């Protein structure tokens, strides 16, 4: 195993000054909260959403403590269209609109295809692909009317690379990549950009809790530097895609990966 360690997270450079950002599945130790934190550090007003009410309140309070700014939040299950609509209405009311939407909500799991039930397949696709569709649709309606905005979807390297036990998740993430490209074409004429970030492996306590040590070690061995990405390393790419530094990028799926096998 490599002893290469991740660098220290860079300080903010006000890349999102004045931007209003909505992040789904933002409560917890993964990419969602890391993105919310980095957006706030870059000067944005951030609204958190998650389906877990208690955890959402805890992480909204944590971000408020870190930034000394009010952090609005709303419970939302992205498989429920009424809740998605309520989330966007709340963002309009509490932030005055949305400049950046980060679609991070997703559901995985490991089940071999021959053992997978229809319910397992459908549940993963409903959260990961259909949930992203519902939020992209609502985001486009909001942003096209204002003729500006940036949407960043969270894809996965599994949507590009075969991995046993991941057929449902891989199909869903491949769909997110395709949805991103098509949505980008439809949003372009109104100046709305739609891109995706595509991580390979981000270790965080929730993933470690539901994965075996041997499985995680096998994934790390596929990475060139023999380590996983830190959540903030993925969040930095999301910040870039959300910012005006990426003003000519749309329909792109940017890999945040050092995977070589």
Secondary structure by P-SEA (a helix, b strand, c coil): ccccccccccccccccccbbbbbcccccccaaaaaaaaaaaaccbbbbbcccaaaaaaaaaaaaaaccbbbbbbbbccccaaaaaaaaaaaaaacccccbbbbccbbbbbbccccccaaaaaaaaaacaaaaaaaaaaaaaaaaaaccbbbbbbbcccccccccccaaaaaaaaaaaaaaaaaaaaaccccbbbbbbbbcccccaaaaaaccaaaaaaaaaaccccccccaaaaaaaaaaaaccccccccccccccccccc
